């Protein structure tokens, strides 16, 4: 449940910040007449993301077991790739996000209503599709027969909306650079578990050999149906009897990815640049003050 809460919070907060920046800029520049096309674009993006998630969930139920495992494994790998790209992209561009969105919005205002709808749709839609895919893959990996994964996602999204509203009202200040670094690091850990489970799905689909070649089996020590087994499964997608391939893929992804991600931005250019980045991250913590 926690891992899915983290996904909903992280992805939802990015979308909420984008919406806050767009709305705040229009309000402060006296272009409230352009708010309606922006909200239409946002609504269409949310509807598309929800439709995509429903298509994944209900469409996969019509497949055979092997086809379901093949689809789940393949999409899990794709989802991990997208999320990995996203956390690195946000880490690199978060401090420039406001100016980038303002530039797009100025260009859209000059073109008219259709351009405003498209700008909002593209800004939020990418986040929505990534969220739908990764949530589906994570819920699929954590399938425990309960609604807890979906409840976690819903709570994360609700928290993100609340935080976005507080940012907009100026009632909350936070260093977004540090926030996205910490949550991004945790999301990399979650993604490693999803990736390992994705390869296990491909093994169950007979696409990859080695399903019976276990690295270890500690089911007796950590029963999957125990409270701590369920906790480890929910947070880290932990499996007490992983295959050798799962452990190998998990380690080859997690160790280098996390090491590279945690290197400070601008490290190669010296301490001064790192400090400037941190200062910019702190100033970027209030999207409602952008103009």
Residue, then its C-alpha position, 0 to 999 in steps of 0.5 A: x500500500x505504501x509503495x502505491x501511495x508513494x507513486x500516487x503522491x509523486x506522480x500526482x504532485x507533479x501534475x498538481x504543480x503543473x496545474x498550479x503554475x498554469x492557473x497562477x500565471x493566467x490569474x496573475x496576468x489577468x487572463x482569467x478568460x483562458x482558464x476554461x480552455x485550460x480546465x478542459x485540457x486538464x479534464x480530457x487528460x485525466x479522462x484519457x489516463x483513466x481510460x488507459x488504466x481501465x483498458x489495461x485492467x479489463x482488457x488483460x482479463x480476457x487473455x489466457x494466463x500466459x498472455x496475461x503474464x507476458x503482457x504484465x511482464x512487458x508493460x512492467x518493464x516499459x513502466x519502469x523505463x518511463x518512470x526512471x526517465x521521469x525521475x531523472x527528467x524532473x530532477x534535472x528540470x524542476x528548477x526550470x519548470x515554471x519558466x518553461x511552462x510560462x513560455x508554452x502558455x504565452x505561445x498558446x495564448x497568442x494562438x487561441x483556445x485550441x492551443x490552450x486546450x492542447x497545452x494543458x492536455x499535453x502538460x498533464x496528459x503525459x503525467x497521467x499516462x505514466x501514472x496509469x501505466x506504472x500504477x497498473x504495473x505496481x498493482x499487478x506486481x503487488x496483487x494480494x487480492x485486496x483493494x489496498x494497492x488501489x486505496x494507496x494510490x487514491x490516498x496518494x493522489x488525494x494528498x497530491x491534490x491537497x498539497x497542490x492547492x496549498x502551494x497555490x494558496x501560498x499556505x505551504x512552503x517546501x524545498x521541491x528539489x529535496x522533495x523530488x530527490x527523496x521521493x525519486x530515490x524511493x521510487x527507484x527502489x519501488x521500480x526495482x521491485x516492479x522490474x524484478x516482478x516483470x521478469x518473473x512474469x515473463x518467466x511464467x509466460x515461458x518467454x524467459x527460462x529459469x522459473x524453477x532456478x531459485x536464488x533462495x527460499x525463505x518462505x519459512x522465515x518470512x511467510x508471504x501471508x504474514x503481516x511482515x511478509x505482506x508489509x515487505x511485499x507492499x513496500x518493496x515488492x519483496x518475494x521470499x522465493x525469487x529466481x536467480x534472474x529476478x535477483x540479478x535484474x533487481x541488483x543490476x537496475x537498483x545499484x547503478x540507477x540509485x547511485x547515479x540518481x543521488x549524485x548532486x546536480x551540477x556536482x561535476x561543475x563544483x560546489x558553487x553550482x550545486x548551491x545555486x541549484x539548491x537555492x533555485x529549488x527553494x525559490x521554486x517551492x511556491x508555484x503560486x508566486x510565479x508570474 
